[in-house]
Amino acid sequence: MRHNRIRTALQALGGAGTTQDITGVVRARPECVSAQLAGMAQRGQVRRAGNRMVAVKRWDNGRRLVPATIWELTC
């Protein structure tokens, strides 16, 4: 089986994390991580485990809190 960097990142994060957390570990673009998570969810490898508020940068150099999905490994 091919090495899955998203699975490895979630294991490093303790089994659960947001897309933002995973992006920080794998150094990939957030949209790529999100797409991989969506595919893994369809295959039953990860599941949604709730929401958490995270800070994001805004265009005017400000920050804003937005809800983010927490993903966890199923096995």
All heavy atoms as TSV, in Angstrom:
chain	resi	resn	atom	element	x	y	z
A	1	MET	N	N	0.829	-1.185	0.000
A	1	MET	CA	C	0.000	0.000	0.000
A	1	MET	C	C	0.873	1.247	0.000
A	1	MET	O	O	1.928	1.281	0.619
A	1	MET	CB	C	-0.907	-0.028	1.236
A	1	MET	CG	C	-1.912	1.064	1.270
A	1	MET	SD	S	-3.026	0.755	2.662
A	1	MET	CE	C	-4.159	2.042	2.383
A	2	ARG	N	N	0.432	2.251	-0.700
A	2	ARG	CA	C	1.183	3.489	-0.838
A	2	ARG	C	C	1.183	4.282	0.467
A	2	ARG	O	O	0.202	4.285	1.205
A	2	ARG	CB	C	0.537	4.314	-1.943
A	2	ARG	CG	C	1.363	5.473	-2.372
A	2	ARG	CD	C	0.790	6.088	-3.633
A	2	ARG	NE	N	1.376	7.384	-3.779
A	2	ARG	CZ	C	0.696	8.513	-3.907
A	2	ARG	NH1	N	-0.603	8.492	-3.960
A	2	ARG	NH2	N	1.306	9.654	-3.997
A	3	HIS	N	N	2.275	4.974	0.740
A	3	HIS	CA	C	2.410	5.808	1.938
A	3	HIS	C	C	1.399	6.953	1.890
A	3	HIS	O	O	1.273	7.634	0.884
A	3	HIS	CB	C	3.834	6.362	2.014
A	3	HIS	CG	C	4.035	7.369	3.084
A	3	HIS	ND1	N	4.080	7.014	4.405
A	3	HIS	CD2	C	4.181	8.706	3.045
A	3	HIS	CE1	C	4.259	8.111	5.133
A	3	HIS	NE2	N	4.320	9.146	4.320
A	4	ASN	N	N	0.660	7.167	2.958
A	4	ASN	CA	C	-0.352	8.211	3.023
A	4	ASN	C	C	0.118	9.278	4.012
A	4	ASN	O	O	0.133	9.053	5.225
A	4	ASN	CB	C	-1.693	7.623	3.456
A	4	ASN	CG	C	-2.811	8.626	3.376
A	4	ASN	OD1	O	-2.611	9.817	3.531
A	4	ASN	ND2	N	-4.012	8.134	3.140
A	5	ARG	N	N	0.481	10.437	3.509
A	5	ARG	CA	C	1.029	11.488	4.377
A	5	ARG	C	C	-0.026	12.100	5.287
A	5	ARG	O	O	0.309	12.591	6.362
A	5	ARG	CB	C	1.702	12.572	3.536
A	5	ARG	CG	C	0.760	13.308	2.613
A	5	ARG	CD	C	1.504	14.263	1.733
A	5	ARG	NE	N	0.556	14.955	0.870
A	5	ARG	CZ	C	0.856	16.017	0.169
A	5	ARG	NH1	N	2.064	16.509	0.227
A	5	ARG	NH2	N	-0.036	16.586	-0.588
A	6	ILE	N	N	-1.292	12.052	4.902
A	6	ILE	CA	C	-2.358	12.572	5.755
A	6	ILE	C	C	-2.532	11.662	6.963
A	6	ILE	O	O	-2.668	12.130	8.097
A	6	ILE	CB	C	-3.683	12.704	4.973
A	6	ILE	CG1	C	-3.503	13.585	3.735
A	6	ILE	CG2	C	-4.784	13.233	5.875
A	6	ILE	CD1	C	-3.049	15.001	4.011
A	7	ARG	N	N	-2.529	10.346	6.744
A	7	ARG	CA	C	-2.626	9.385	7.846
A	7	ARG	C	C	-1.441	9.547	8.801
A	7	ARG	O	O	-1.617	9.564	10.024
A	7	ARG	CB	C	-2.674	7.960	7.311
A	7	ARG	CG	C	-2.679	6.909	8.407
A	7	ARG	CD	C	-2.798	5.509	7.841
A	7	ARG	NE	N	-4.125	5.248	7.336
A	7	ARG	CZ	C	-5.163	4.941	8.108
A	7	ARG	NH1	N	-5.022	4.877	9.395
A	7	ARG	NH2	N	-6.338	4.695	7.588
A	8	THR	N	N	-0.252	9.698	8.262
A	8	THR	CA	C	0.940	9.884	9.082
A	8	THR	C	C	0.844	11.166	9.896
A	8	THR	O	O	1.198	11.191	11.079
A	8	THR	CB	C	2.200	9.920	8.186
A	8	THR	OG1	O	2.240	8.722	7.409
A	8	THR	CG2	C	3.457	10.035	9.003
A	9	ALA	N	N	0.339	12.246	9.296
A	9	ALA	CA	C	0.192	13.517	10.004
A	9	ALA	C	C	-0.830	13.394	11.129
A	9	ALA	O	O	-0.611	13.899	12.234
A	9	ALA	CB	C	-0.226	14.612	9.035
A	10	LEU	N	N	-1.952	12.722	10.868
A	10	LEU	CA	C	-2.953	12.536	11.922
A	10	LEU	C	C	-2.402	11.693	13.066
A	10	LEU	O	O	-2.693	11.962	14.237
A	10	LEU	CB	C	-4.219	11.892	11.347
A	10	LEU	CG	C	-5.173	12.842	10.635
A	10	LEU	CD1	C	-6.269	12.073	9.921
A	10	LEU	CD2	C	-5.776	13.828	11.614
A	11	GLN	N	N	-1.602	10.693	12.765
A	11	GLN	CA	C	-0.980	9.897	13.812
A	11	GLN	C	C	-0.030	10.753	14.639
A	11	GLN	O	O	0.015	10.632	15.862
A	11	GLN	CB	C	-0.253	8.698	13.213
A	11	GLN	CG	C	-1.192	7.646	12.674
A	11	GLN	CD	C	-0.479	6.573	11.863
A	11	GLN	OE1	O	0.666	6.753	11.448
A	11	GLN	NE2	N	-1.171	5.464	11.631
A	12	ALA	N	N	0.712	11.639	13.977
A	12	ALA	CA	C	1.628	12.529	14.683
A	12	ALA	C	C	0.879	13.530	15.563
A	12	ALA	O	O	1.395	13.968	16.598
A	12	ALA	CB	C	2.518	13.277	13.688
A	13	LEU	N	N	-0.343	13.871	15.175
A	13	LEU	CA	C	-1.162	14.813	15.939
A	13	LEU	C	C	-1.965	14.112	17.038
A	13	LEU	O	O	-2.786	14.753	17.694
A	13	LEU	CB	C	-2.121	15.559	15.001
A	13	LEU	CG	C	-1.478	16.539	14.031
A	13	LEU	CD1	C	-2.478	16.977	12.975
A	13	LEU	CD2	C	-0.928	17.736	14.792
A	14	GLY	N	N	-1.774	12.838	17.219
A	14	GLY	CA	C	-2.492	12.116	18.254
A	14	GLY	C	C	-3.772	11.466	17.774
A	14	GLY	O	O	-4.620	11.103	18.577
A	15	GLY	N	N	-3.964	11.344	16.476
A	15	GLY	CA	C	-5.133	10.667	15.934
A	15	GLY	C	C	-6.245	11.579	15.480
A	15	GLY	O	O	-7.195	11.132	14.859
A	16	ALA	N	N	-6.166	12.882	15.790
A	16	ALA	CA	C	-7.224	13.811	15.387
A	16	ALA	C	C	-6.636	15.196	15.176
A	16	ALA	O	O	-5.668	15.577	15.820
A	16	ALA	CB	C	-8.321	13.862	16.440
A	17	GLY	N	N	-7.245	15.952	14.258
A	17	GLY	CA	C	-6.801	17.318	13.996
A	17	GLY	C	C	-7.627	17.955	12.902
A	17	GLY	O	O	-8.357	17.279	12.183
A	18	THR	N	N	-7.507	19.266	12.769
A	18	THR	CA	C	-8.211	19.998	11.727
A	18	THR	C	C	-7.366	20.003	10.457
A	18	THR	O	O	-6.192	19.637	10.473
A	18	THR	CB	C	-8.474	21.454	12.154
A	18	THR	OG1	O	-7.228	22.118	12.317
A	18	THR	CG2	C	-9.277	21.527	13.439
A	19	THR	N	N	-7.967	20.441	9.374
A	19	THR	CA	C	-7.225	20.580	8.121
A	19	THR	C	C	-6.053	21.527	8.309
A	19	THR	O	O	-4.968	21.300	7.781
A	19	THR	CB	C	-8.161	21.100	7.009
A	19	THR	OG1	O	-9.260	20.201	6.876
A	19	THR	CG2	C	-7.437	21.191	5.677
A	20	GLN	N	N	-6.243	22.576	9.088
A	20	GLN	CA	C	-5.180	23.540	9.369
A	20	GLN	C	C	-4.011	22.867	10.101
A	20	GLN	O	O	-2.851	23.103	9.783
A	20	GLN	CB	C	-5.750	24.681	10.204
A	20	GLN	CG	C	-4.818	25.838	10.406
A	20	GLN	CD	C	-5.471	26.954	11.223
A	20	GLN	OE1	O	-6.312	26.683	12.081
A	20	GLN	NE2	N	-5.106	28.179	10.940
A	21	ASP	N	N	-4.307	22.000	11.075
A	21	ASP	CA	C	-3.258	21.274	11.799
A	21	ASP	C	C	-2.485	20.361	10.860
A	21	ASP	O	O	-1.252	20.312	10.893
A	21	ASP	CB	C	-3.872	20.427	12.922
A	21	ASP	CG	C	-4.584	21.249	13.972
A	21	ASP	OD1	O	-4.236	22.434	14.153
A	21	ASP	OD2	O	-5.508	20.697	14.614
A	22	ILE	N	N	-3.214	19.622	10.021
A	22	ILE	CA	C	-2.582	18.684	9.099
A	22	ILE	C	C	-1.727	19.424	8.082
A	22	ILE	O	O	-0.626	18.995	7.753
A	22	ILE	CB	C	-3.654	17.820	8.400
A	22	ILE	CG1	C	-4.412	16.989	9.439
A	22	ILE	CG2	C	-3.037	16.918	7.346
A	22	ILE	CD1	C	-5.682	16.362	8.926
A	23	THR	N	N	-2.229	20.556	7.600
A	23	THR	CA	C	-1.477	21.366	6.636
A	23	THR	C	C	-0.141	21.815	7.222
A	23	THR	O	O	0.871	21.823	6.529
A	23	THR	CB	C	-2.311	22.593	6.212
A	23	THR	OG1	O	-3.519	22.134	5.622
A	23	THR	CG2	C	-1.568	23.450	5.213
A	24	GLY	N	N	-0.136	22.168	8.491
A	24	GLY	CA	C	1.104	22.577	9.153
A	24	GLY	C	C	2.123	21.462	9.244
A	24	GLY	O	O	3.322	21.704	9.184
A	25	VAL	N	N	1.661	20.220	9.366
A	25	VAL	CA	C	2.565	19.082	9.482
A	25	VAL	C	C	3.122	18.673	8.122
A	25	VAL	O	O	4.323	18.465	7.970
A	25	VAL	CB	C	1.858	17.886	10.158
A	25	VAL	CG1	C	2.731	16.640	10.121
A	25	VAL	CG2	C	1.486	18.229	11.586
A	26	VAL	N	N	2.247	18.562	7.117
A	26	VAL	CA	C	2.687	18.037	5.816
A	26	VAL	C	C	3.209	19.108	4.861
A	26	VAL	O	O	3.774	18.782	3.830
A	26	VAL	CB	C	1.579	17.226	5.109
A	26	VAL	CG1	C	1.182	16.024	5.927
A	26	VAL	CG2	C	0.391	18.075	4.787
A	27	ARG	N	N	3.001	20.370	5.199
A	27	ARG	CA	C	3.463	21.484	4.348
A	27	ARG	C	C	2.875	21.404	2.943
A	27	ARG	O	O	3.573	21.549	1.940
A	27	ARG	CB	C	4.985	21.520	4.266
A	27	ARG	CG	C	5.672	21.754	5.561
A	27	ARG	CD	C	5.533	23.177	5.921
A	27	ARG	NE	N	6.423	23.511	7.022
A	27	ARG	CZ	C	6.235	24.547	7.795
A	27	ARG	NH1	N	5.208	25.324	7.581
A	27	ARG	NH2	N	7.062	24.805	8.759
A	28	ALA	N	N	1.578	21.132	2.880
A	28	ALA	CA	C	0.874	21.078	1.599
A	28	ALA	C	C	-0.168	22.186	1.566
A	28	ALA	O	O	-0.476	22.798	2.587
A	28	ALA	CB	C	0.205	19.721	1.430
A	29	ARG	N	N	-0.724	22.439	0.401
A	29	ARG	CA	C	-1.765	23.458	0.285
A	29	ARG	C	C	-3.044	22.960	0.947
A	29	ARG	O	O	-3.377	21.780	0.844
A	29	ARG	CB	C	-1.985	23.774	-1.178
A	29	ARG	CG	C	-0.745	24.459	-1.787
A	29	ARG	CD	C	-0.812	24.604	-3.257
A	29	ARG	NE	N	-2.010	25.309	-3.688
A	29	ARG	CZ	C	-2.276	25.596	-4.940
A	29	ARG	NH1	N	-1.434	25.237	-5.887
A	29	ARG	NH2	N	-3.371	26.225	-5.268
A	30	PRO	N	N	-3.761	23.844	1.625
A	30	PRO	CA	C	-4.963	23.420	2.346
A	30	PRO	C	C	-6.009	22.752	1.455
A	30	PRO	O	O	-6.673	21.796	1.875
A	30	PRO	CB	C	-5.518	24.719	2.929
A	30	PRO	CG	C	-4.393	25.670	2.927
A	30	PRO	CD	C	-3.476	25.255	1.826
A	31	GLU	N	N	-6.151	23.216	0.230
A	31	GLU	CA	C	-7.149	22.606	-0.650
A	31	GLU	C	C	-6.770	21.183	-1.034
A	31	GLU	O	O	-7.649	20.332	-1.232
A	31	GLU	CB	C	-7.407	23.460	-1.897
A	31	GLU	CG	C	-6.190	23.751	-2.726
A	31	GLU	CD	C	-5.450	25.030	-2.355
A	31	GLU	OE1	O	-5.582	25.516	-1.230
A	31	GLU	OE2	O	-4.734	25.532	-3.233
A	32	CYS	N	N	-5.481	20.886	-1.109
A	32	CYS	CA	C	-5.030	19.523	-1.409
A	32	CYS	C	C	-5.301	18.601	-0.221
A	32	CYS	O	O	-5.762	17.472	-0.394
A	32	CYS	CB	C	-3.546	19.508	-1.749
A	32	CYS	SG	S	-3.149	20.380	-3.273
A	33	VAL	N	N	-5.022	19.099	0.980
A	33	VAL	CA	C	-5.285	18.311	2.186
A	33	VAL	C	C	-6.778	18.056	2.325
A	33	VAL	O	O	-7.211	16.936	2.629
A	33	VAL	CB	C	-4.720	19.031	3.434
A	33	VAL	CG1	C	-5.162	18.328	4.707
A	33	VAL	CG2	C	-3.211	19.119	3.361
A	34	SER	N	N	-7.590	19.074	2.082
A	34	SER	CA	C	-9.035	18.936	2.177
A	34	SER	C	C	-9.558	17.893	1.188
A	34	SER	O	O	-10.417	17.071	1.526
A	34	SER	CB	C	-9.705	20.284	1.928
A	34	SER	OG	O	-11.091	20.188	2.024
A	35	ALA	N	N	-9.051	17.920	-0.029
A	35	ALA	CA	C	-9.475	16.951	-1.042
A	35	ALA	C	C	-9.073	15.532	-0.645
A	35	ALA	O	O	-9.856	14.589	-0.822
A	35	ALA	CB	C	-8.864	17.311	-2.397
A	36	GLN	N	N	-7.883	15.366	-0.104
A	36	GLN	CA	C	-7.453	14.043	0.331
A	36	GLN	C	C	-8.294	13.548	1.500
A	36	GLN	O	O	-8.652	12.372	1.569
A	36	GLN	CB	C	-5.974	14.049	0.690
A	36	GLN	CG	C	-5.085	14.146	-0.526
A	36	GLN	CD	C	-3.613	14.106	-0.182
A	36	GLN	OE1	O	-3.214	14.410	0.933
A	36	GLN	NE2	N	-2.804	13.727	-1.155
A	37	LEU	N	N	-8.639	14.447	2.431
A	37	LEU	CA	C	-9.494	14.072	3.556
A	37	LEU	C	C	-10.884	13.649	3.072
A	37	LEU	O	O	-11.465	12.700	3.592
A	37	LEU	CB	C	-9.612	15.224	4.550
A	37	LEU	CG	C	-8.426	15.426	5.473
A	37	LEU	CD1	C	-8.541	16.757	6.193
A	37	LEU	CD2	C	-8.301	14.282	6.461
A	38	ALA	N	N	-11.419	14.347	2.083
A	38	ALA	CA	C	-12.729	13.998	1.540
A	38	ALA	C	C	-12.703	12.593	0.937
A	38	ALA	O	O	-13.628	11.796	1.150
A	38	ALA	CB	C	-13.169	15.016	0.497
A	39	GLY	N	N	-11.665	12.275	0.198
A	39	GLY	CA	C	-11.527	10.940	-0.377
A	39	GLY	C	C	-11.356	9.871	0.685
A	39	GLY	O	O	-11.936	8.788	0.601
A	40	MET	N	N	-10.578	10.182	1.719
A	40	MET	CA	C	-10.383	9.233	2.809
A	40	MET	C	C	-11.684	9.013	3.578
A	40	MET	O	O	-11.952	7.906	4.046
A	40	MET	CB	C	-9.282	9.732	3.743
A	40	MET	CG	C	-7.898	9.682	3.140
A	40	MET	SD	S	-6.645	10.421	4.197
A	40	MET	CE	C	-6.556	9.204	5.507
A	41	ALA	N	N	-12.500	10.053	3.710
A	41	ALA	CA	C	-13.786	9.925	4.397
A	41	ALA	C	C	-14.724	9.019	3.604
A	41	ALA	O	O	-15.443	8.207	4.181
A	41	ALA	CB	C	-14.412	11.297	4.612
A	42	GLN	N	N	-14.717	9.141	2.289
A	42	GLN	CA	C	-15.555	8.273	1.454
A	42	GLN	C	C	-15.134	6.807	1.566
A	42	GLN	O	O	-15.966	5.910	1.485
A	42	GLN	CB	C	-15.487	8.710	-0.005
A	42	GLN	CG	C	-16.240	9.986	-0.288
A	42	GLN	CD	C	-16.147	10.378	-1.760
A	42	GLN	OE1	O	-15.310	9.887	-2.503
A	42	GLN	NE2	N	-17.021	11.291	-2.156
A	43	ARG	N	N	-13.841	6.574	1.741
A	43	ARG	CA	C	-13.333	5.207	1.879
A	43	ARG	C	C	-13.430	4.694	3.315
A	43	ARG	O	O	-13.083	3.542	3.585
A	43	ARG	CB	C	-11.884	5.139	1.399
A	43	ARG	CG	C	-11.725	5.345	-0.094
A	43	ARG	CD	C	-10.300	5.097	-0.555
A	43	ARG	NE	N	-9.329	6.018	0.003
A	43	ARG	CZ	C	-9.051	7.218	-0.489
A	43	ARG	NH1	N	-9.685	7.662	-1.555
A	43	ARG	NH2	N	-8.138	7.985	0.080
A	44	GLY	N	N	-13.858	5.552	4.255
A	44	GLY	CA	C	-14.015	5.140	5.641
A	44	GLY	C	C	-12.733	5.142	6.453
A	44	GLY	O	O	-12.683	4.531	7.514
A	45	GLN	N	N	-11.696	5.839	5.999
A	45	GLN	CA	C	-10.423	5.870	6.717
A	45	GLN	C	C	-10.391	6.957	7.795
A	45	GLN	O	O	-9.652	6.834	8.766
A	45	GLN	CB	C	-9.279	6.089	5.736
A	45	GLN	CG	C	-9.131	4.963	4.746
A	45	GLN	CD	C	-8.116	5.275	3.667
A	45	GLN	OE1	O	-7.779	6.431	3.419
A	45	GLN	NE2	N	-7.613	4.239	3.024
A	46	VAL	N	N	-11.169	8.018	7.621
A	46	VAL	CA	C	-11.281	9.084	8.615
A	46	VAL	C	C	-12.760	9.423	8.792
A	46	VAL	O	O	-13.585	9.081	7.952
A	46	VAL	CB	C	-10.502	10.366	8.215
A	46	VAL	CG1	C	-9.019	10.122	8.142
A	46	VAL	CG2	C	-11.023	10.934	6.909
A	47	ARG	N	N	-13.075	10.097	9.898
A	47	ARG	CA	C	-14.442	10.549	10.124
A	47	ARG	C	C	-14.413	11.901	10.828
A	47	ARG	O	O	-13.416	12.285	11.429
A	47	ARG	CB	C	-15.226	9.537	10.935
A	47	ARG	CG	C	-14.740	9.414	12.350
A	47	ARG	CD	C	-15.641	8.508	13.165
A	47	ARG	NE	N	-14.979	8.229	14.421
A	47	ARG	CZ	C	-14.701	7.037	14.875
A	47	ARG	NH1	N	-15.045	5.983	14.195
A	47	ARG	NH2	N	-14.103	6.892	16.030
A	48	ARG	N	N	-15.536	12.600	10.733
A	48	ARG	CA	C	-15.665	13.895	11.388
A	48	ARG	C	C	-15.936	13.669	12.868
A	48	ARG	O	O	-16.779	12.866	13.242
A	48	ARG	CB	C	-16.787	14.691	10.764
A	48	ARG	CG	C	-16.429	15.079	9.372
A	48	ARG	CD	C	-17.498	15.847	8.690
A	48	ARG	NE	N	-16.962	16.183	7.366
A	48	ARG	CZ	C	-17.658	16.617	6.385
A	48	ARG	NH1	N	-18.933	16.811	6.528
A	48	ARG	NH2	N	-17.088	16.877	5.234
A	49	ALA	N	N	-15.225	14.419	13.708
A	49	ALA	CA	C	-15.329	14.218	15.154
A	49	ALA	C	C	-15.741	15.504	15.865
A	49	ALA	O	O	-15.425	15.697	17.026
A	49	ALA	CB	C	-13.992	13.715	15.705
A	50	GLY	N	N	-16.413	16.394	15.168
A	50	GLY	CA	C	-16.860	17.634	15.796
A	50	GLY	C	C	-16.260	18.861	15.140
A	50	GLY	O	O	-15.643	18.784	14.080
A	51	ASN	N	N	-16.425	19.995	15.812
A	51	ASN	CA	C	-15.918	21.273	15.311
A	51	ASN	C	C	-15.104	21.982	16.387
A	51	ASN	O	O	-15.294	21.735	17.580
A	51	ASN	CB	C	-17.070	22.197	14.891
A	51	ASN	CG	C	-17.756	21.705	13.647
A	51	ASN	OD1	O	-17.128	21.142	12.764
A	51	ASN	ND2	N	-19.053	21.912	13.578
A	52	ARG	N	N	-14.239	22.867	15.940
A	52	ARG	CA	C	-13.427	23.694	16.839
A	52	ARG	C	C	-13.239	25.051	16.172
A	52	ARG	O	O	-13.150	25.139	14.946
A	52	ARG	CB	C	-12.076	23.013	17.063
A	52	ARG	CG	C	-11.171	23.785	17.999
A	52	ARG	CD	C	-9.917	23.021	18.330
A	52	ARG	NE	N	-9.067	22.983	17.139
A	52	ARG	CZ	C	-8.002	22.225	17.020
A	52	ARG	NH1	N	-7.666	21.394	17.977
A	52	ARG	NH2	N	-7.274	22.258	15.937
A	53	MET	N	N	-13.196	26.093	16.942
A	53	MET	CA	C	-12.961	27.428	16.397
A	53	MET	C	C	-11.454	27.629	16.216
A	53	MET	O	O	-10.679	27.380	17.141
A	53	MET	CB	C	-13.514	28.493	17.337
A	53	MET	CG	C	-15.018	28.395	17.540
A	53	MET	SD	S	-15.959	28.543	16.027
A	53	MET	CE	C	-15.930	30.293	15.786
A	54	VAL	N	N	-11.046	28.062	15.017
A	54	VAL	CA	C	-9.632	28.313	14.720
A	54	VAL	C	C	-9.487	29.733	14.171
A	54	VAL	O	O	-10.399	30.276	13.559
A	54	VAL	CB	C	-9.053	27.297	13.701
A	54	VAL	CG1	C	-9.077	25.900	14.270
A	54	VAL	CG2	C	-9.783	27.350	12.393
A	55	ALA	N	N	-8.331	30.320	14.387
A	55	ALA	CA	C	-8.043	31.663	13.890
A	55	ALA	C	C	-7.502	31.574	12.469
A	55	ALA	O	O	-6.655	30.737	12.169
A	55	ALA	CB	C	-7.022	32.352	14.789
A	56	VAL	N	N	-7.997	32.429	11.596
A	56	VAL	CA	C	-7.505	32.500	10.218
A	56	VAL	C	C	-7.113	33.934	9.908
A	56	VAL	O	O	-7.658	34.884	10.470
A	56	VAL	CB	C	-8.557	32.011	9.193
A	56	VAL	CG1	C	-8.842	30.542	9.385
A	56	VAL	CG2	C	-9.827	32.809	9.286
A	57	LYS	N	N	-6.151	34.079	9.006
A	57	LYS	CA	C	-5.724	35.411	8.581
A	57	LYS	C	C	-6.736	35.997	7.616
A	57	LYS	O	O	-7.303	35.286	6.795
A	57	LYS	CB	C	-4.357	35.348	7.906
A	57	LYS	CG	C	-3.229	35.017	8.829
A	57	LYS	CD	C	-1.924	35.005	8.071
A	57	LYS	CE	C	-0.768	34.597	8.945
A	57	LYS	NZ	N	0.478	34.536	8.202
A	58	ARG	N	N	-6.925	37.294	7.702
A	58	ARG	CA	C	-7.835	37.998	6.814
A	58	ARG	C	C	-7.022	38.883	5.874
A	58	ARG	O	O	-5.845	39.152	6.095
A	58	ARG	CB	C	-8.817	38.846	7.623
A	58	ARG	CG	C	-9.650	38.055	8.603
A	58	ARG	CD	C	-10.530	37.059	7.943
A	58	ARG	NE	N	-11.583	37.782	7.250
A	58	ARG	CZ	C	-12.485	37.238	6.499
A	58	ARG	NH1	N	-12.496	35.953	6.316
A	58	ARG	NH2	N	-13.399	37.957	5.898
A	59	TRP	N	N	-7.661	39.355	4.833
A	59	TRP	CA	C	-6.986	40.152	3.809
A	59	TRP	C	C	-6.470	41.479	4.371
A	59	TRP	O	O	-5.520	42.050	3.839
A	59	TRP	CB	C	-7.928	40.415	2.641
A	59	TRP	CG	C	-9.170	41.155	3.053
A	59	TRP	CD1	C	-10.328	40.604	3.522
A	59	TRP	CD2	C	-9.360	42.562	3.073
A	59	TRP	NE1	N	-11.233	41.574	3.827
A	59	TRP	CE2	C	-10.667	42.802	3.566
A	59	TRP	CE3	C	-8.570	43.654	2.735
A	59	TRP	CZ2	C	-11.184	44.071	3.708
A	59	TRP	CZ3	C	-9.104	44.922	2.875
A	59	TRP	CH2	C	-10.387	45.130	3.358
A	60	ASP	N	N	-7.058	41.985	5.444
A	60	ASP	CA	C	-6.642	43.271	6.001
A	60	ASP	C	C	-5.658	43.108	7.163
A	60	ASP	O	O	-5.562	43.974	8.030
A	60	ASP	CB	C	-7.859	44.077	6.453
A	60	ASP	CG	C	-8.660	43.355	7.525
A	60	ASP	OD1	O	-8.345	42.190	7.843
A	60	ASP	OD2	O	-9.610	43.966	8.048
A	61	ASN	N	N	-4.924	41.993	7.192
A	61	ASN	CA	C	-3.943	41.653	8.225
A	61	ASN	C	C	-4.572	41.419	9.590
A	61	ASN	O	O	-3.877	41.411	10.589
A	61	ASN	CB	C	-2.838	42.706	8.323
A	61	ASN	CG	C	-1.912	42.671	7.141
A	61	ASN	OD1	O	-1.732	41.624	6.528
A	61	ASN	ND2	N	-1.349	43.802	6.790
A	62	GLY	N	N	-5.855	41.225	9.630
A	62	GLY	CA	C	-6.533	40.884	10.870
A	62	GLY	C	C	-6.688	39.382	11.002
A	62	GLY	O	O	-6.259	38.609	10.158
A	63	ARG	N	N	-7.310	38.962	12.080
A	63	ARG	CA	C	-7.597	37.551	12.311
A	63	ARG	C	C	-9.069	37.417	12.660
A	63	ARG	O	O	-9.669	38.324	13.209
A	63	ARG	CB	C	-6.760	36.991	13.448
A	63	ARG	CG	C	-5.303	36.858	13.117
A	63	ARG	CD	C	-4.649	35.930	14.129
A	63	ARG	NE	N	-3.289	35.605	13.818
A	63	ARG	CZ	C	-2.912	34.683	12.934
A	63	ARG	NH1	N	-3.803	34.017	12.272
A	63	ARG	NH2	N	-1.655	34.433	12.726
A	64	ARG	N	N	-9.611	36.247	12.364
A	64	ARG	CA	C	-11.007	35.977	12.660
A	64	ARG	C	C	-11.155	34.509	13.046
A	64	ARG	O	O	-10.463	33.653	12.503
A	64	ARG	CB	C	-11.863	36.280	11.449
A	64	ARG	CG	C	-13.319	36.087	11.716
A	64	ARG	CD	C	-14.142	36.606	10.616
A	64	ARG	NE	N	-15.543	36.399	10.984
A	64	ARG	CZ	C	-16.527	36.926	10.347
A	64	ARG	NH1	N	-16.295	37.696	9.315
A	64	ARG	NH2	N	-17.751	36.693	10.720
A	65	LEU	N	N	-12.036	34.231	13.962
A	65	LEU	CA	C	-12.303	32.853	14.348
A	65	LEU	C	C	-13.396	32.270	13.462
A	65	LEU	O	O	-14.431	32.894	13.256
A	65	LEU	CB	C	-12.744	32.782	15.812
A	65	LEU	CG	C	-11.683	33.105	16.849
A	65	LEU	CD1	C	-12.303	33.080	18.242
A	65	LEU	CD2	C	-10.527	32.140	16.773
A	66	VAL	N	N	-13.133	31.079	12.928
A	66	VAL	CA	C	-14.101	30.378	12.087
A	66	VAL	C	C	-14.185	28.926	12.561
A	66	VAL	O	O	-13.220	28.393	13.116
A	66	VAL	CB	C	-13.714	30.425	10.589
A	66	VAL	CG1	C	-13.712	31.847	10.066
A	66	VAL	CG2	C	-12.379	29.778	10.357
A	67	PRO	N	N	-15.325	28.269	12.358
A	67	PRO	CA	C	-15.419	26.860	12.752
A	67	PRO	C	C	-14.649	25.968	11.774
A	67	PRO	O	O	-14.660	26.192	10.566
A	67	PRO	CB	C	-16.918	26.563	12.701
A	67	PRO	CG	C	-17.485	27.596	11.787
A	67	PRO	CD	C	-16.601	28.803	11.879
A	68	ALA	N	N	-13.971	24.966	12.325
A	68	ALA	CA	C	-13.228	24.005	11.506
A	68	ALA	C	C	-13.589	22.595	11.966
A	68	ALA	O	O	-13.764	22.345	13.165
A	68	ALA	CB	C	-11.723	24.233	11.649
A	69	THR	N	N	-13.689	21.687	11.028
A	69	THR	CA	C	-14.012	20.299	11.333
A	69	THR	C	C	-12.792	19.582	11.891
A	69	THR	O	O	-11.688	19.737	11.369
A	69	THR	CB	C	-14.494	19.575	10.062
A	69	THR	OG1	O	-15.633	20.251	9.549
A	69	THR	CG2	C	-14.841	18.125	10.337
A	70	ILE	N	N	-13.006	18.802	12.928
A	70	ILE	CA	C	-11.951	17.968	13.474
A	70	ILE	C	C	-12.079	16.584	12.831
A	70	ILE	O	O	-13.164	15.995	12.831
A	70	ILE	CB	C	-12.066	17.842	15.005
A	70	ILE	CG1	C	-11.925	19.222	15.642
A	70	ILE	CG2	C	-11.009	16.872	15.553
A	70	ILE	CD1	C	-12.216	19.235	17.121
A	71	TRP	N	N	-10.984	16.105	12.248
A	71	TRP	CA	C	-10.956	14.806	11.588
A	71	TRP	C	C	-10.204	13.826	12.483
A	71	TRP	O	O	-9.207	14.194	13.094
A	71	TRP	CB	C	-10.242	14.898	10.250
A	71	TRP	CG	C	-10.973	15.755	9.264
A	71	TRP	CD1	C	-10.775	17.080	9.039
A	71	TRP	CD2	C	-12.001	15.343	8.378
A	71	TRP	NE1	N	-11.634	17.518	8.055
A	71	TRP	CE2	C	-12.386	16.463	7.631
A	71	TRP	CE3	C	-12.627	14.134	8.132
A	71	TRP	CZ2	C	-13.381	16.402	6.670
A	71	TRP	CZ3	C	-13.606	14.066	7.171
A	71	TRP	CH2	C	-13.979	15.202	6.455
A	72	GLU	N	N	-10.678	12.582	12.541
A	72	GLU	CA	C	-9.970	11.563	13.314
A	72	GLU	C	C	-9.888	10.267	12.508
A	72	GLU	O	O	-10.730	9.996	11.659
A	72	GLU	CB	C	-10.636	11.321	14.663
A	72	GLU	CG	C	-11.970	10.642	14.606
A	72	GLU	CD	C	-12.565	10.393	15.977
A	72	GLU	OE1	O	-11.995	10.843	16.982
A	72	GLU	OE2	O	-13.622	9.742	16.036
A	73	LEU	N	N	-8.860	9.492	12.808
A	73	LEU	CA	C	-8.679	8.204	12.163
A	73	LEU	C	C	-9.711	7.217	12.677
A	73	LEU	O	O	-10.060	7.230	13.865
A	73	LEU	CB	C	-7.269	7.665	12.437
A	73	LEU	CG	C	-6.122	8.461	11.835
A	73	LEU	CD1	C	-4.805	7.964	12.380
A	73	LEU	CD2	C	-6.152	8.360	10.331
A	74	THR	N	N	-10.198	6.351	11.814
A	74	THR	CA	C	-11.205	5.376	12.230
A	74	THR	C	C	-10.572	4.098	12.755
A	74	THR	O	O	-11.178	3.375	13.517
A	74	THR	CB	C	-12.153	5.018	11.085
A	74	THR	OG1	O	-11.401	4.562	9.984
A	74	THR	CG2	C	-12.982	6.234	10.697
A	75	CYS	N	N	-9.358	3.795	12.318
A	75	CYS	CA	C	-8.722	2.576	12.816
A	75	CYS	C	C	-7.248	2.806	13.064
A	75	CYS	O	O	-6.672	3.744	12.690
A	75	CYS	CB	C	-8.883	1.430	11.830
A	75	CYS	SG	S	-8.354	1.786	10.159
